[in-house]
Amino acid sequence: MKSLQDYTIVIHPNDNSTFVAYVPAILGCHAWGQTLDEAHAEITNVFEMIQEEYAEEGLVMPEDVELVIVNAS
């Protein structure tokens, strides 16, 4: 069974002084927190709920995706 460590997690600061976290490979796997640590803890909780749903429905968790980061000119 895959764990969160098998996926790329993106955490970035938001405009309102919070942090947004998401797993690009998994639709709906996103969370936020007041701090970086809170956002990471919340994305962990969301991932575990999604993983449980996949298991209950007999689905296979998706493969991770490769991210490409580009700065706009």
C-alpha positions in Angstrom: 0.0 0.0 0.0 1.3 3.5 -0.9 2.0 6.0 1.8 2.2 9.8 1.6 6.0 9.5 1.3 5.5 7.9 -2.1 4.0 11.2 -3.4 5.2 14.7 -4.2 3.7 17.2 -1.8 3.6 20.9 -2.6 3.3 23.3 0.2 3.4 27.1 -0.4 2.5 30.3 1.4 -0.9 31.8 0.5 -1.8 35.4 0.2 -3.6 35.5 3.6 -0.6 34.4 5.7 -1.5 30.7 5.6 0.0 27.7 3.9 -1.6 25.6 1.2 -0.6 21.9 0.8 -1.6 19.5 -2.0 -0.7 16.3 -3.7 -0.8 16.9 -7.4 -1.3 13.2 -8.3 -4.5 12.8 -6.2 -7.6 14.8 -7.1 -9.0 16.5 -4.0 -6.0 15.9 -1.8 -5.4 19.4 -0.5 -5.4 21.2 2.8 -4.2 24.4 4.5 -2.8 25.5 7.8 -1.8 28.6 9.8 1.8 27.3 9.7 3.9 25.0 7.5 3.7 22.3 10.1 -0.1 22.6 10.4 -0.5 22.4 6.6 1.7 19.3 6.5 -0.3 17.7 9.4 -3.6 18.5 7.6 -2.4 17.1 4.2 -1.4 13.9 6.1 -5.0 13.6 7.5 -6.6 14.2 4.1 -4.3 11.7 2.4 -5.3 9.1 5.0 -9.0 9.7 4.5 -8.6 9.4 0.7 -6.5 6.3 1.0 -9.2 4.8 3.2 -11.9 5.6 0.6 -9.8 4.1 -2.2 -9.4 0.9 -0.1 -13.1 0.7 0.7 -14.0 1.0 -3.0 -11.3 -1.4 -4.1 -9.4 1.2 -6.1 -5.7 1.5 -6.6 -4.0 4.7 -5.5 -2.7 6.7 -8.5 1.0 6.9 -9.4 2.9 10.0 -8.5 3.4 12.7 -11.1 6.5 14.6 -12.1 6.3 18.3 -11.5 7.9 20.9 -13.7 8.4 24.3 -12.1 8.6 27.3 -14.4 8.9 30.9 -13.5 6.8 33.2 -15.7 8.7 35.9 -17.5 
